[in-house]
Amino acid sequence: QVQLVESGGGLVQPGGSLRLSCAVSGITFSNADMDWYRQAPGKQRELVAHITSGGRTNYADFVKGRFTISRDNARNTVYLQMNSLKPEDTAVYYCHTQGALRLRDYWGQGTQVTVSS
């Protein structure tokens, strides 16, 4: 059974930082590309950051220079370090993968990030 479990969300003031974690089980993590998505109320889910199995990264323009995605294959965990947070970053953040064979989509349950003073 594939499981993606996010943690690390919360309430933070504008300009603050948070680090999200996603613990993955049930797949060969080291061979899988991983993503972070987010969904704000009334908006579509959007891709935030992507990391390949080899560690190459890509970011949405709206987070470039502020967010960093990384992975620890020994811990089967992917991270999203979020700095200089803005109110418009408020959303539920989801971890996603298609696994090593890219046969289907797997999603975590999401973690709420709220940026507000």
N, C-alpha and C positions, 0 to 999 in steps of 0.2 A: 504494500500500500504506500503510495507516494504521499508525503506530507511536507508542506511548507508552512512554517510557523514564524510569523513576524513578531517583533517586539521593539520597544524603544520609542514609540510615539508618545505624544503628550502635548502639554500647553507650554509655549515658549514665547517670549517677547520678541518683537521685531529686532533683527540684528543678532539674535541668538543662534545657538547651534543645537542639533540633535544628531544622534547616530542610531539609525535603524539597523536591525539584524534580522536575518531570515535563516533559520535552521532548516536544513533539507534532509529528508530521509526517503528511502525507497527507490532512489535512482543512483546511477554512477555519477556522482556529483562532479568529479574532476573532468568528465567528458561533456558536460552540459553547459551551454550558454545560459546566462541568467539575466533577468531584467528586473527593474523596478518601474512600476506604473503608478499613477495616481488618478483619483477621481474626486473632483470637487462637486458639491451639491448642484444639481441641475446641469452638469456638464458631462461630456463623454470621458471615458477613461483614456488617458494619454501616457505615452511612453516617456519616462524620465531619463533612464540610463540603462546601458546594456554592457555586459562584460562577456567576452567569449571564454571558452574553456582555456584558451591560451593566455588570457589576461588582457586582451585588447579591449579598450573601452570606447564608448560613444555616448554622447549626451544630447538631450534636447537643448535647443538654443537658450531657452528660458532658465536653465540651471547651469550653463557652462560657466566655469570659474567659481562657482559657489558649492556645488555638490561633487562628491567623489564616490564612485562605486569601486568596491574591492571584494576580493574573495579569499577565503582561507580553506583550501582543499583538505587540510588535515582535520578541520572542524566541520566540514560540509556546511559552511555558512557563507552567505554573501551579505555585505554591509552597504549602507548608504550614509555617508557622512554629509550632513547638511549644515552649511555655514551661511551667515548673512541672510538668515531667513526673513521672508517678507510675508505680509498678510495674504497675498495671493498664492502662497505656497500651501495654504490651508487646504487639506484634502485627506481622504483615506489613501494610504500608500499600500500597494500590493506587490508582493514578490511573485515572479512568474518564470516558468521554464517550459520548454517542450521536451526536456529530457535529452539524453545523448542521441537517440534515434529520431527525434523530432516527430513523433507519432501523434502526439496530442498536446493540448495545453493543460498545464497544472498551475493552480493559483493558491496563494495563501488566503487567510481569512481577512487580512487587512489590518492596518494599525492607523489610528487617527492621529494626525498632526494638526495642531491648531496654533496659528501664529497671531497673537493678539496682545495688545497692551492693556 
